[in-house]
């Protein structure tokens, strides 16, 4: 099982900066999903910025969410913030 999302910051380029429970940090590009039905609302940057962590994944107010495994496996890993 992949680590779950601990924090999220939604960026203006429709990417998500994620910190996982493992301490790893990654960037997930959400752009490829923006043309799909339920995710079209996320084209609005004000709405996209409302991303929050809910039950270990990223969710938005109108119940859009993404599988935490998709976020972990599809993110470009940058660093591990919990390393000593």
mmCIF file of the N, C-alpha and C atoms, coordinates in Angstrom:
data_MODEL
# 
_entry.id   MODEL 
# 
loop_
_atom_site.group_PDB 
_atom_site.id 
_atom_site.type_symbol 
_atom_site.label_atom_id 
_atom_site.label_alt_id 
_atom_site.label_comp_id 
_atom_site.label_asym_id 
_atom_site.label_entity_id 
_atom_site.label_seq_id 
_atom_site.pdbx_PDB_ins_code 
_atom_site.Cartn_x 
_atom_site.Cartn_y 
_atom_site.Cartn_z 
_atom_site.occupancy 
_atom_site.B_iso_or_equiv 
_atom_site.pdbx_formal_charge 
_atom_site.auth_seq_id 
_atom_site.auth_comp_id 
_atom_site.auth_asym_id 
_atom_site.auth_atom_id 
_atom_site.pdbx_PDB_model_num 
ATOM 1   N N  . UNK A 1 1  ? 0.844   -1.184 0.000   1.00 0.00 ? 1  UNK A N  1 
ATOM 2   C CA . UNK A 1 1  ? 0.000   0.000  0.000   1.00 0.00 ? 1  UNK A CA 1 
ATOM 3   C C  . UNK A 1 1  ? 0.885   1.240  0.000   1.00 0.00 ? 1  UNK A C  1 
ATOM 4   N N  . UNK A 1 2  ? 0.554   2.186  -0.836  1.00 0.00 ? 2  UNK A N  1 
ATOM 5   C CA . UNK A 1 2  ? 1.308   3.435  -0.930  1.00 0.00 ? 2  UNK A CA 1 
ATOM 6   C C  . UNK A 1 2  ? 0.941   4.370  0.218   1.00 0.00 ? 2  UNK A C  1 
ATOM 7   N N  . UNK A 1 3  ? 1.855   5.287  0.566   1.00 0.00 ? 3  UNK A N  1 
ATOM 8   C CA . UNK A 1 3  ? 1.549   6.244  1.630   1.00 0.00 ? 3  UNK A CA 1 
ATOM 9   C C  . UNK A 1 3  ? 0.426   7.191  1.226   1.00 0.00 ? 3  UNK A C  1 
ATOM 10  N N  . UNK A 1 4  ? -0.292  7.644  2.211   1.00 0.00 ? 4  UNK A N  1 
ATOM 11  C CA . UNK A 1 4  ? -1.408  8.563  1.993   1.00 0.00 ? 4  UNK A CA 1 
ATOM 12  C C  . UNK A 1 4  ? -0.927  10.011 2.026   1.00 0.00 ? 4  UNK A C  1 
ATOM 13  N N  . UNK A 1 5  ? -1.766  10.904 1.530   1.00 0.00 ? 5  UNK A N  1 
ATOM 14  C CA . UNK A 1 5  ? -1.445  12.332 1.477   1.00 0.00 ? 5  UNK A CA 1 
ATOM 15  C C  . UNK A 1 5  ? -1.586  12.939 2.874   1.00 0.00 ? 5  UNK A C  1 
ATOM 16  N N  . UNK A 1 6  ? -0.590  13.730 3.243   1.00 0.00 ? 6  UNK A N  1 
ATOM 17  C CA . UNK A 1 6  ? -0.579  14.424 4.536   1.00 0.00 ? 6  UNK A CA 1 
ATOM 18  C C  . UNK A 1 6  ? -0.941  15.902 4.363   1.00 0.00 ? 6  UNK A C  1 
ATOM 19  N N  . UNK A 1 7  ? -0.362  16.557 3.333   1.00 0.00 ? 7  UNK A N  1 
ATOM 20  C CA . UNK A 1 7  ? -0.677  17.959 3.040   1.00 0.00 ? 7  UNK A CA 1 
ATOM 21  C C  . UNK A 1 7  ? -0.773  18.148 1.532   1.00 0.00 ? 7  UNK A C  1 
ATOM 22  N N  . UNK A 1 8  ? -1.524  19.174 1.136   1.00 0.00 ? 8  UNK A N  1 
ATOM 23  C CA . UNK A 1 8  ? -1.652  19.512 -0.283  1.00 0.00 ? 8  UNK A CA 1 
ATOM 24  C C  . UNK A 1 8  ? -1.644  21.025 -0.440  1.00 0.00 ? 8  UNK A C  1 
ATOM 25  N N  . UNK A 1 9  ? -0.971  21.484 -1.496  1.00 0.00 ? 9  UNK A N  1 
ATOM 26  C CA . UNK A 1 9  ? -1.016  22.885 -1.913  1.00 0.00 ? 9  UNK A CA 1 
ATOM 27  C C  . UNK A 1 9  ? -1.342  22.877 -3.399  1.00 0.00 ? 9  UNK A C  1 
ATOM 28  N N  . UNK A 1 10 ? -2.465  23.503 -3.760  1.00 0.00 ? 10 UNK A N  1 
ATOM 29  C CA . UNK A 1 10 ? -2.865  23.600 -5.166  1.00 0.00 ? 10 UNK A CA 1 
ATOM 30  C C  . UNK A 1 10 ? -2.171  24.804 -5.789  1.00 0.00 ? 10 UNK A C  1 
ATOM 31  N N  . UNK A 1 11 ? -1.480  24.581 -6.903  1.00 0.00 ? 11 UNK A N  1 
ATOM 32  C CA . UNK A 1 11 ? -0.711  25.627 -7.582  1.00 0.00 ? 11 UNK A CA 1 
ATOM 33  C C  . UNK A 1 11 ? -1.486  26.192 -8.773  1.00 0.00 ? 11 UNK A C  1 
ATOM 34  N N  . UNK A 1 12 ? -1.079  27.392 -9.215  1.00 0.00 ? 12 UNK A N  1 
ATOM 35  C CA . UNK A 1 12 ? -1.777  28.085 -10.303 1.00 0.00 ? 12 UNK A CA 1 
ATOM 36  C C  . UNK A 1 12 ? -1.659  27.400 -11.663 1.00 0.00 ? 12 UNK A C  1 
ATOM 37  N N  . UNK A 1 13 ? -0.737  26.461 -11.805 1.00 0.00 ? 13 UNK A N  1 
ATOM 38  C CA . UNK A 1 13 ? -0.579  25.747 -13.073 1.00 0.00 ? 13 UNK A CA 1 
ATOM 39  C C  . UNK A 1 13 ? -1.320  24.404 -13.067 1.00 0.00 ? 13 UNK A C  1 
ATOM 40  N N  . UNK A 1 14 ? -2.285  24.276 -12.165 1.00 0.00 ? 14 UNK A N  1 
ATOM 41  C CA . UNK A 1 14 ? -3.071  23.049 -12.011 1.00 0.00 ? 14 UNK A CA 1 
ATOM 42  C C  . UNK A 1 14 ? -2.207  21.849 -11.625 1.00 0.00 ? 14 UNK A C  1 
ATOM 43  N N  . UNK A 1 15 ? -1.211  22.098 -10.806 1.00 0.00 ? 15 UNK A N  1 
ATOM 44  C CA . UNK A 1 15 ? -0.466  21.007 -10.192 1.00 0.00 ? 15 UNK A CA 1 
ATOM 45  C C  . UNK A 1 15 ? -0.757  21.020 -8.702  1.00 0.00 ? 15 UNK A C  1 
ATOM 46  N N  . UNK A 1 16 ? -0.508  19.882 -8.078  1.00 0.00 ? 16 UNK A N  1 
ATOM 47  C CA . UNK A 1 16 ? -0.678  19.738 -6.637  1.00 0.00 ? 16 UNK A CA 1 
ATOM 48  C C  . UNK A 1 16 ? 0.673   19.417 -6.024  1.00 0.00 ? 16 UNK A C  1 
ATOM 49  N N  . UNK A 1 17 ? 1.069   20.198 -5.036  1.00 0.00 ? 17 UNK A N  1 
ATOM 50  C CA . UNK A 1 17 ? 2.268   19.856 -4.271  1.00 0.00 ? 17 UNK A CA 1 
ATOM 51  C C  . UNK A 1 17 ? 1.793   19.029 -3.087  1.00 0.00 ? 17 UNK A C  1 
ATOM 52  N N  . UNK A 1 18 ? 2.287   17.811 -3.013  1.00 0.00 ? 18 UNK A N  1 
ATOM 53  C CA . UNK A 1 18 ? 1.807   16.850 -2.028  1.00 0.00 ? 18 UNK A CA 1 
ATOM 54  C C  . UNK A 1 18 ? 2.921   16.442 -1.077  1.00 0.00 ? 18 UNK A C  1 
ATOM 55  N N  . UNK A 1 19 ? 2.599   16.340 0.198   1.00 0.00 ? 19 UNK A N  1 
ATOM 56  C CA . UNK A 1 19 ? 3.498   15.670 1.126   1.00 0.00 ? 19 UNK A CA 1 
ATOM 57  C C  . UNK A 1 19 ? 2.763   14.421 1.577   1.00 0.00 ? 19 UNK A C  1 
ATOM 58  N N  . UNK A 1 20 ? 3.473   13.304 1.495   1.00 0.00 ? 20 UNK A N  1 
ATOM 59  C CA . UNK A 1 20 ? 2.895   12.026 1.864   1.00 0.00 ? 20 UNK A CA 1 
ATOM 60  C C  . UNK A 1 20 ? 3.283   11.664 3.292   1.00 0.00 ? 20 UNK A C  1 
ATOM 61  N N  . UNK A 1 21 ? 2.553   10.732 3.889   1.00 0.00 ? 21 UNK A N  1 
ATOM 62  C CA . UNK A 1 21 ? 2.827   10.307 5.259   1.00 0.00 ? 21 UNK A CA 1 
ATOM 63  C C  . UNK A 1 21 ? 4.238   9.770  5.431   1.00 0.00 ? 21 UNK A C  1 
ATOM 64  N N  . UNK A 1 22 ? 4.845   9.312  4.354   1.00 0.00 ? 22 UNK A N  1 
ATOM 65  C CA . UNK A 1 22 ? 6.219   8.799  4.387   1.00 0.00 ? 22 UNK A CA 1 
ATOM 66  C C  . UNK A 1 22 ? 7.238   9.926  4.503   1.00 0.00 ? 22 UNK A C  1 
ATOM 67  N N  . UNK A 1 23 ? 6.783   11.181 4.321   1.00 0.00 ? 23 UNK A N  1 
ATOM 68  C CA . UNK A 1 23 ? 7.681   12.327 4.308   1.00 0.00 ? 23 UNK A CA 1 
ATOM 69  C C  . UNK A 1 23 ? 8.071   12.748 2.908   1.00 0.00 ? 23 UNK A C  1 
ATOM 70  N N  . UNK A 1 24 ? 7.812   11.899 1.924   1.00 0.00 ? 24 UNK A N  1 
ATOM 71  C CA . UNK A 1 24 ? 8.134   12.246 0.539   1.00 0.00 ? 24 UNK A CA 1 
ATOM 72  C C  . UNK A 1 24 ? 7.272   13.411 0.072   1.00 0.00 ? 24 UNK A C  1 
ATOM 73  N N  . UNK A 1 25 ? 7.853   14.234 -0.792  1.00 0.00 ? 25 UNK A N  1 
ATOM 74  C CA . UNK A 1 25 ? 7.138   15.357 -1.388  1.00 0.00 ? 25 UNK A CA 1 
ATOM 75  C C  . UNK A 1 25 ? 7.098   15.127 -2.891  1.00 0.00 ? 25 UNK A C  1 
ATOM 76  N N  . UNK A 1 26 ? 5.951   15.372 -3.492  1.00 0.00 ? 26 UNK A N  1 
ATOM 77  C CA . UNK A 1 26 ? 5.823   15.188 -4.927  1.00 0.00 ? 26 UNK A CA 1 
ATOM 78  C C  . UNK A 1 26 ? 4.935   16.245 -5.553  1.00 0.00 ? 26 UNK A C  1 
ATOM 79  N N  . UNK A 1 27 ? 5.079   16.398 -6.861  1.00 0.00 ? 27 UNK A N  1 
ATOM 80  C CA . UNK A 1 27 ? 4.232   17.289 -7.649  1.00 0.00 ? 27 UNK A CA 1 
ATOM 81  C C  . UNK A 1 27 ? 3.392   16.415 -8.579  1.00 0.00 ? 27 UNK A C  1 
ATOM 82  N N  . UNK A 1 28 ? 2.082   16.600 -8.519  1.00 0.00 ? 28 UNK A N  1 
ATOM 83  C CA . UNK A 1 28 ? 1.169   15.858 -9.374  1.00 0.00 ? 28 UNK A CA 1 
ATOM 84  C C  . UNK A 1 28 ? 0.537   16.829 -10.363 1.00 0.00 ? 28 UNK A C  1 
ATOM 85  N N  . UNK A 1 29 ? 0.696   16.556 -11.645 1.00 0.00 ? 29 UNK A N  1 
ATOM 86  C CA . UNK A 1 29 ? 0.136   17.396 -12.707 1.00 0.00 ? 29 UNK A CA 1 
ATOM 87  C C  . UNK A 1 29 ? -1.312  16.987 -12.950 1.00 0.00 ? 29 UNK A C  1 
ATOM 88  N N  . UNK A 1 30 ? -2.232  17.875 -12.616 1.00 0.00 ? 30 UNK A N  1 
ATOM 89  C CA . UNK A 1 30 ? -3.649  17.568 -12.760 1.00 0.00 ? 30 UNK A CA 1 
ATOM 90  C C  . UNK A 1 30 ? -4.200  17.906 -14.144 1.00 0.00 ? 30 UNK A C  1 
ATOM 91  N N  . UNK A 1 31 ? -3.433  18.600 -14.964 1.00 0.00 ? 31 UNK A N  1 
ATOM 92  C CA . UNK A 1 31 ? -3.913  19.058 -16.271 1.00 0.00 ? 31 UNK A CA 1 
ATOM 93  C C  . UNK A 1 31 ? -4.537  17.964 -17.137 1.00 0.00 ? 31 UNK A C  1 
ATOM 94  N N  . UNK A 1 32 ? -3.967  16.761 -17.220 1.00 0.00 ? 32 UNK A N  1 
ATOM 95  C CA . UNK A 1 32 ? -4.566  15.741 -18.083 1.00 0.00 ? 32 UNK A CA 1 
ATOM 96  C C  . UNK A 1 32 ? -5.990  15.336 -17.684 1.00 0.00 ? 32 UNK A C  1 
ATOM 97  N N  . UNK A 1 33 ? -6.402  15.620 -16.457 1.00 0.00 ? 33 UNK A N  1 
ATOM 98  C CA . UNK A 1 33 ? -7.729  15.216 -15.980 1.00 0.00 ? 33 UNK A CA 1 
ATOM 99  C C  . UNK A 1 33 ? -8.808  16.271 -16.206 1.00 0.00 ? 33 UNK A C  1 
ATOM 100 N N  . UNK A 1 34 ? -8.411  17.487 -16.565 1.00 0.00 ? 34 UNK A N  1 
ATOM 101 C CA . UNK A 1 34 ? -9.349  18.611 -16.578 1.00 0.00 ? 34 UNK A CA 1 
ATOM 102 C C  . UNK A 1 34 ? -10.441 18.522 -17.639 1.00 0.00 ? 34 UNK A C  1 
ATOM 103 N N  . UNK A 1 35 ? -10.299 17.676 -18.635 1.00 0.00 ? 35 UNK A N  1 
ATOM 104 C CA . UNK A 1 35 ? -11.315 17.538 -19.684 1.00 0.00 ? 35 UNK A CA 1 
ATOM 105 C C  . UNK A 1 35 ? -12.326 16.440 -19.372 1.00 0.00 ? 35 UNK A C  1 
ATOM 106 N N  . UNK A 1 36 ? -12.134 15.716 -18.288 1.00 0.00 ? 36 UNK A N  1 
ATOM 107 C CA . UNK A 1 36 ? -13.021 14.606 -17.946 1.00 0.00 ? 36 UNK A CA 1 
ATOM 108 C C  . UNK A 1 36 ? -14.160 15.087 -17.056 1.00 0.00 ? 36 UNK A C  1 
ATOM 109 N N  . UNK A 1 37 ? -15.381 14.760 -17.449 1.00 0.00 ? 37 UNK A N  1 
ATOM 110 C CA . UNK A 1 37 ? -16.612 15.062 -16.740 1.00 0.00 ? 37 UNK A CA 1 
ATOM 111 C C  . UNK A 1 37 ? -16.520 15.717 -15.378 1.00 0.00 ? 37 UNK A C  1 
ATOM 112 N N  . UNK A 1 38 ? -16.399 14.913 -14.354 1.00 0.00 ? 38 UNK A N  1 
ATOM 113 C CA . UNK A 1 38 ? -16.462 15.415 -12.984 1.00 0.00 ? 38 UNK A CA 1 
ATOM 114 C C  . UNK A 1 38 ? -15.346 16.407 -12.663 1.00 0.00 ? 38 UNK A C  1 
ATOM 115 N N  . UNK A 1 39 ? -14.226 16.324 -13.370 1.00 0.00 ? 39 UNK A N  1 
ATOM 116 C CA . UNK A 1 39 ? -13.089 17.191 -13.063 1.00 0.00 ? 39 UNK A CA 1 
ATOM 117 C C  . UNK A 1 39 ? -13.099 18.520 -13.826 1.00 0.00 ? 39 UNK A C  1 
ATOM 118 N N  . UNK A 1 40 ? -14.022 18.719 -14.768 1.00 0.00 ? 40 UNK A N  1 
ATOM 119 C CA . UNK A 1 40 ? -14.042 19.960 -15.547 1.00 0.00 ? 40 UNK A CA 1 
ATOM 120 C C  . UNK A 1 40 ? -14.201 21.196 -14.664 1.00 0.00 ? 40 UNK A C  1 
ATOM 121 N N  . UNK A 1 41 ? -14.892 21.067 -13.559 1.00 0.00 ? 41 UNK A N  1 
ATOM 122 C CA . UNK A 1 41 ? -15.073 22.186 -12.634 1.00 0.00 ? 41 UNK A CA 1 
ATOM 123 C C  . UNK A 1 41 ? -13.730 22.679 -12.076 1.00 0.00 ? 41 UNK A C  1 
ATOM 124 N N  . UNK A 1 42 ? -12.733 21.808 -12.064 1.00 0.00 ? 42 UNK A N  1 
ATOM 125 C CA . UNK A 1 42 ? -11.417 22.159 -11.520 1.00 0.00 ? 42 UNK A CA 1 
ATOM 126 C C  . UNK A 1 42 ? -10.614 23.057 -12.454 1.00 0.00 ? 42 UNK A C  1 
ATOM 127 N N  . UNK A 1 43 ? -11.113 23.305 -13.663 1.00 0.00 ? 43 UNK A N  1 
ATOM 128 C CA . UNK A 1 43 ? -10.462 24.276 -14.554 1.00 0.00 ? 43 UNK A CA 1 
ATOM 129 C C  . UNK A 1 43 ? -10.469 25.669 -13.925 1.00 0.00 ? 43 UNK A C  1 
ATOM 130 N N  . UNK A 1 44 ? -11.485 25.956 -13.126 1.00 0.00 ? 44 UNK A N  1 
ATOM 131 C CA . UNK A 1 44 ? -11.589 27.231 -12.409 1.00 0.00 ? 44 UNK A CA 1 
ATOM 132 C C  . UNK A 1 44 ? -10.540 27.233 -11.292 1.00 0.00 ? 44 UNK A C  1 
ATOM 133 N N  . UNK A 1 45 ? -9.531  28.096 -11.431 1.00 0.00 ? 45 UNK A N  1 
ATOM 134 C CA . UNK A 1 45 ? -8.431  28.103 -10.459 1.00 0.00 ? 45 UNK A CA 1 
ATOM 135 C C  . UNK A 1 45 ? -8.887  28.399 -9.040  1.00 0.00 ? 45 UNK A C  1 
ATOM 136 N N  . UNK A 1 46 ? -9.879  29.269 -8.884  1.00 0.00 ? 46 UNK A N  1 
ATOM 137 C CA . UNK A 1 46 ? -10.372 29.550 -7.533  1.00 0.00 ? 46 UNK A CA 1 
ATOM 138 C C  . UNK A 1 46 ? -10.926 28.281 -6.887  1.00 0.00 ? 46 UNK A C  1 
ATOM 139 N N  . UNK A 1 47 ? -11.611 27.483 -7.680  1.00 0.00 ? 47 UNK A N  1 
ATOM 140 C CA . UNK A 1 47 ? -12.142 26.224 -7.165  1.00 0.00 ? 47 UNK A CA 1 
ATOM 141 C C  . UNK A 1 47 ? -11.017 25.203 -6.970  1.00 0.00 ? 47 UNK A C  1 
ATOM 142 N N  . UNK A 1 48 ? -10.106 25.121 -7.925  1.00 0.00 ? 48 UNK A N  1 
ATOM 143 C CA . UNK A 1 48 ? -8.990  24.172 -7.826  1.00 0.00 ? 48 UNK A CA 1 
ATOM 144 C C  . UNK A 1 48 ? -8.200  24.404 -6.540  1.00 0.00 ? 48 UNK A C  1 
ATOM 145 N N  . UNK A 1 49 ? -8.017  25.675 -6.164  1.00 0.00 ? 49 UNK A N  1 
ATOM 146 C CA . UNK A 1 49 ? -7.248  26.025 -4.964  1.00 0.00 ? 49 UNK A CA 1 
ATOM 147 C C  . UNK A 1 49 ? -7.942  25.601 -3.671  1.00 0.00 ? 49 UNK A C  1 
ATOM 148 N N  . UNK A 1 50 ? -9.178  25.151 -3.761  1.00 0.00 ? 50 UNK A N  1 
ATOM 149 C CA . UNK A 1 50 ? -9.897  24.689 -2.569  1.00 0.00 ? 50 UNK A CA 1 
ATOM 150 C C  . UNK A 1 50 ? -9.572  23.235 -2.224  1.00 0.00 ? 50 UNK A C  1 
ATOM 151 N N  . UNK A 1 51 ? -8.581  22.673 -2.880  1.00 0.00 ? 51 UNK A N  1 
ATOM 152 C CA . UNK A 1 51 ? -8.166  21.293 -2.603  1.00 0.00 ? 51 UNK A CA 1 
ATOM 153 C C  . UNK A 1 51 ? -7.824  21.151 -1.124  1.00 0.00 ? 51 UNK A C  1 
ATOM 154 N N  . UNK A 1 52 ? -8.197  20.008 -0.568  1.00 0.00 ? 52 UNK A N  1 
ATOM 155 C CA . UNK A 1 52 ? -7.907  19.731 0.840   1.00 0.00 ? 52 UNK A CA 1 
ATOM 156 C C  . UNK A 1 52 ? -7.622  18.243 1.005   1.00 0.00 ? 52 UNK A C  1 
ATOM 157 N N  . UNK A 1 53 ? -6.988  17.901 2.102   1.00 0.00 ? 53 UNK A N  1 
ATOM 158 C CA . UNK A 1 53 ? -6.744  16.495 2.411   1.00 0.00 ? 53 UNK A CA 1 
ATOM 159 C C  . UNK A 1 53 ? -7.962  15.956 3.155   1.00 0.00 ? 53 UNK A C  1 
ATOM 160 N N  . UNK A 1 54 ? -8.440  14.820 2.669   1.00 0.00 ? 54 UNK A N  1 
ATOM 161 C CA . UNK A 1 54 ? -9.589  14.166 3.288   1.00 0.00 ? 54 UNK A CA 1 
ATOM 162 C C  . UNK A 1 54 ? -9.360  12.659 3.233   1.00 0.00 ? 54 UNK A C  1 
ATOM 163 N N  . UNK A 1 55 ? -9.276  12.033 4.373   1.00 0.00 ? 55 UNK A N  1 
ATOM 164 C CA . UNK A 1 55 ? -9.071  10.580 4.454   1.00 0.00 ? 55 UNK A CA 1 
ATOM 165 C C  . UNK A 1 55 ? -7.855  10.111 3.666   1.00 0.00 ? 55 UNK A C  1 
ATOM 166 N N  . UNK A 1 56 ? -6.776  10.880 3.721   1.00 0.00 ? 56 UNK A N  1 
ATOM 167 C CA . UNK A 1 56 ? -5.530  10.463 3.096   1.00 0.00 ? 56 UNK A CA 1 
ATOM 168 C C  . UNK A 1 56 ? -5.419  10.710 1.611   1.00 0.00 ? 56 UNK A C  1 
ATOM 169 N N  . UNK A 1 57 ? -6.376  11.424 1.047   1.00 0.00 ? 57 UNK A N  1 
ATOM 170 C CA . UNK A 1 57 ? -6.303  11.769 -0.362  1.00 0.00 ? 57 UNK A CA 1 
ATOM 171 C C  . UNK A 1 57 ? -6.687  13.232 -0.548  1.00 0.00 ? 57 UNK A C  1 
ATOM 172 N N  . UNK A 1 58 ? -6.737  13.688 -1.787  1.00 0.00 ? 58 UNK A N  1 
ATOM 173 C CA . UNK A 1 58 ? -7.094  15.073 -2.082  1.00 0.00 ? 58 UNK A CA 1 
ATOM 174 C C  . UNK A 1 58 ? -8.540  15.112 -2.559  1.00 0.00 ? 58 UNK A C  1 
ATOM 175 N N  . UNK A 1 59 ? -9.288  16.081 -2.018  1.00 0.00 ? 59 UNK A N  1 
ATOM 176 C CA . UNK A 1 59 ? -10.699 16.225 -2.381  1.00 0.00 ? 59 UNK A CA 1 
ATOM 177 C C  . UNK A 1 59 ? -11.045 17.704 -2.512  1.00 0.00 ? 59 UNK A C  1 
ATOM 178 N N  . UNK A 1 60 ? -12.172 17.961 -3.186  1.00 0.00 ? 60 UNK A N  1 
ATOM 179 C CA . UNK A 1 60 ? -12.695 19.312 -3.370  1.00 0.00 ? 60 UNK A CA 1 
ATOM 180 C C  . UNK A 1 60 ? -14.120 19.353 -2.841  1.00 0.00 ? 60 UNK A C  1 
ATOM 181 N N  . UNK A 1 61 ? -14.674 20.558 -2.639  1.00 0.00 ? 61 UNK A N  1 
ATOM 182 C CA . UNK A 1 61 ? -15.988 20.690 -2.002  1.00 0.00 ? 61 UNK A CA 1 
ATOM 183 C C  . UNK A 1 61 ? -17.139 19.942 -2.683  1.00 0.00 ? 61 UNK A C  1 
ATOM 184 N N  . UNK A 1 62 ? -17.122 19.819 -3.997  1.00 0.00 ? 62 UNK A N  1 
ATOM 185 C CA . UNK A 1 62 ? -18.226 19.144 -4.690  1.00 0.00 ? 62 UNK A CA 1 
ATOM 186 C C  . UNK A 1 62 ? -17.966 17.657 -4.893  1.00 0.00 ? 62 UNK A C  1 
ATOM 187 N N  . UNK A 1 63 ? -17.177 17.082 -4.006  1.00 0.00 ? 63 UNK A N  1 
ATOM 188 C CA . UNK A 1 63 ? -16.938 15.640 -3.906  1.00 0.00 ? 63 UNK A CA 1 
ATOM 189 C C  . UNK A 1 63 ? -16.026 15.049 -4.965  1.00 0.00 ? 63 UNK A C  1 
ATOM 190 N N  . UNK A 1 64 ? -15.310 15.878 -5.723  1.00 0.00 ? 64 UNK A N  1 
ATOM 191 C CA . UNK A 1 64 ? -14.286 15.318 -6.589  1.00 0.00 ? 64 UNK A CA 1 
ATOM 192 C C  . UNK A 1 64 ? -13.133 14.859 -5.687  1.00 0.00 ? 64 UNK A C  1 
ATOM 193 N N  . UNK A 1 65 ? -12.556 13.729 -6.027  1.00 0.00 ? 65 UNK A N  1 
ATOM 194 C CA . UNK A 1 65 ? -11.370 13.267 -5.315  1.00 0.00 ? 65 UNK A CA 1 
ATOM 195 C C  . UNK A 1 65 ? -10.553 12.379 -6.239  1.00 0.00 ? 65 UNK A C  1 
ATOM 196 N N  . UNK A 1 66 ? -9.354  12.045 -5.781  1.00 0.00 ? 66 UNK A N  1 
ATOM 197 C CA . UNK A 1 66 ? -8.435  11.235 -6.578  1.00 0.00 ? 66 UNK A CA 1 
ATOM 198 C C  . UNK A 1 66 ? -7.906  10.122 -5.692  1.00 0.00 ? 66 UNK A C  1 
ATOM 199 N N  . UNK A 1 67 ? -7.811  8.936  -6.243  1.00 0.00 ? 67 UNK A N  1 
ATOM 200 C CA . UNK A 1 67 ? -7.265  7.799  -5.509  1.00 0.00 ? 67 UNK A CA 1 
ATOM 201 C C  . UNK A 1 67 ? -5.869  8.145  -4.992  1.00 0.00 ? 67 UNK A C  1 
ATOM 202 N N  . UNK A 1 68 ? -5.584  7.908  -3.708  1.00 0.00 ? 68 UNK A N  1 
ATOM 203 C CA . UNK A 1 68 ? -4.264  8.235  -3.180  1.00 0.00 ? 68 UNK A CA 1 
ATOM 204 C C  . UNK A 1 68 ? -3.137  7.464  -3.869  1.00 0.00 ? 68 UNK A C  1 
ATOM 205 N N  . UNK A 1 69 ? -3.413  6.259  -4.343  1.00 0.00 ? 69 UNK A N  1 
ATOM 206 C CA . UNK A 1 69 ? -2.387  5.504  -5.075  1.00 0.00 ? 69 UNK A CA 1 
ATOM 207 C C  . UNK A 1 69 ? -2.051  6.199  -6.392  1.00 0.00 ? 69 UNK A C  1 
ATOM 208 N N  . UNK A 1 70 ? -3.061  6.739  -7.066  1.00 0.00 ? 70 UNK A N  1 
ATOM 209 C CA . UNK A 1 70 ? -2.832  7.488  -8.307  1.00 0.00 ? 70 UNK A CA 1 
ATOM 210 C C  . UNK A 1 70 ? -1.952  8.695  -8.038  1.00 0.00 ? 70 UNK A C  1 
ATOM 211 N N  . UNK A 1 71 ? -2.241  9.424  -6.961  1.00 0.00 ? 71 UNK A N  1 
ATOM 212 C CA . UNK A 1 71 ? -1.449  10.606 -6.618  1.00 0.00 ? 71 UNK A CA 1 
ATOM 213 C C  . UNK A 1 71 ? -0.006  10.234 -6.309  1.00 0.00 ? 71 UNK A C  1 
ATOM 214 N N  . UNK A 1 72 ? 0.190   9.169  -5.555  1.00 0.00 ? 72 UNK A N  1 
ATOM 215 C CA . UNK A 1 72 ? 1.548   8.768  -5.172  1.00 0.00 ? 72 UNK A CA 1 
ATOM 216 C C  . UNK A 1 72 ? 2.332   8.271  -6.386  1.00 0.00 ? 72 UNK A C  1 
ATOM 217 N N  . UNK A 1 73 ? 1.734   7.353  -7.124  1.00 0.00 ? 73 UNK A N  1 
ATOM 218 C CA . UNK A 1 73 ? 2.443   6.746  -8.252  1.00 0.00 ? 73 UNK A CA 1 
ATOM 219 C C  . UNK A 1 73 ? 2.654   7.728  -9.399  1.00 0.00 ? 73 UNK A C  1 
ATOM 220 N N  . UNK A 1 74 ? 1.762   8.709  -9.557  1.00 0.00 ? 74 UNK A N  1 
ATOM 221 C CA . UNK A 1 74 ? 1.855   9.647  -10.664 1.00 0.00 ? 74 UNK A CA 1 
ATOM 222 C C  . UNK A 1 74 ? 2.583   10.939 -10.357 1.00 0.00 ? 74 UNK A C  1 
ATOM 223 N N  . UNK A 1 75 ? 3.048   11.088 -9.129  1.00 0.00 ? 75 UNK A N  1 
ATOM 224 C CA . UNK A 1 75 ? 3.711   12.348 -8.775  1.00 0.00 ? 75 UNK A CA 1 
ATOM 225 C C  . UNK A 1 75 ? 5.215   12.264 -8.989  1.00 0.00 ? 75 UNK A C  1 
ATOM 226 N N  . UNK A 1 76 ? 5.781   13.399 -9.360  1.00 0.00 ? 76 UNK A N  1 
ATOM 227 C CA . UNK A 1 76 ? 7.225   13.539 -9.488  1.00 0.00 ? 76 UNK A CA 1 
ATOM 228 C C  . UNK A 1 76 ? 7.757   13.818 -8.091  1.00 0.00 ? 76 UNK A C  1 
ATOM 229 N N  . UNK A 1 77 ? 8.557   12.900 -7.549  1.00 0.00 ? 77 UNK A N  1 
ATOM 230 C CA . UNK A 1 77 ? 9.057   13.037 -6.179  1.00 0.00 ? 77 UNK A CA 1 
ATOM 231 C C  . UNK A 1 77 ? 10.197  14.044 -6.132  1.00 0.00 ? 77 UNK A C  1 
ATOM 232 N N  . UNK A 1 78 ? 10.119  14.958 -5.153  1.00 0.00 ? 78 UNK A N  1 
ATOM 233 C CA . UNK A 1 78 ? 11.102  16.024 -5.018  1.00 0.00 ? 78 UNK A CA 1 
ATOM 234 C C  . UNK A 1 78 ? 12.045  15.811 -3.850  1.00 0.00 ? 78 UNK A C  1 
ATOM 235 N N  . UNK A 1 79 ? 11.508  15.416 -2.699  1.00 0.00 ? 79 UNK A N  1 
ATOM 236 C CA . UNK A 1 79 ? 12.335  15.348 -1.497  1.00 0.00 ? 79 UNK A CA 1 
ATOM 237 C C  . UNK A 1 79 ? 11.599  14.561 -0.431  1.00 0.00 ? 79 UNK A C  1 
ATOM 238 N N  . UNK A 1 80 ? 12.296  14.335 0.663   1.00 0.00 ? 80 UNK A N  1 
ATOM 239 C CA . UNK A 1 80 ? 11.704  13.722 1.839   1.00 0.00 ? 80 UNK A CA 1 
ATOM 240 C C  . UNK A 1 80 ? 11.872  14.706 2.973   1.00 0.00 ? 80 UNK A C  1 
ATOM 241 N N  . UNK A 1 81 ? 10.813  15.379 3.370   1.00 0.00 ? 81 UNK A N  1 
ATOM 242 C CA . UNK A 1 81 ? 10.892  16.428 4.393   1.00 0.00 ? 81 UNK A CA 1 
ATOM 243 C C  . UNK A 1 81 ? 11.132  15.886 5.787   1.00 0.00 ? 81 UNK A C  1 
ATOM 244 N N  . UNK A 1 82 ? 10.931  14.594 6.000   1.00 0.00 ? 82 UNK A N  1 
ATOM 245 C CA . UNK A 1 82 ? 11.108  14.033 7.333   1.00 0.00 ? 82 UNK A CA 1 
ATOM 246 C C  . UNK A 1 82 ? 12.497  13.457 7.558   1.00 0.00 ? 82 UNK A C  1 
ATOM 247 N N  . UNK A 1 83 ? 13.381  13.583 6.578   1.00 0.00 ? 83 UNK A N  1 
ATOM 248 C CA . UNK A 1 83 ? 14.732  13.054 6.752   1.00 0.00 ? 83 UNK A CA 1 
ATOM 249 C C  . UNK A 1 83 ? 15.498  13.904 7.744   1.00 0.00 ? 83 UNK A C  1 
ATOM 250 N N  . UNK A 1 84 ? 16.342  13.262 8.543   1.00 0.00 ? 84 UNK A N  1 
ATOM 251 C CA . UNK A 1 84 ? 17.170  13.986 9.523   1.00 0.00 ? 84 UNK A CA 1 
ATOM 252 C C  . UNK A 1 84 ? 18.473  14.406 8.915   1.00 0.00 ? 84 UNK A C  1 
# 
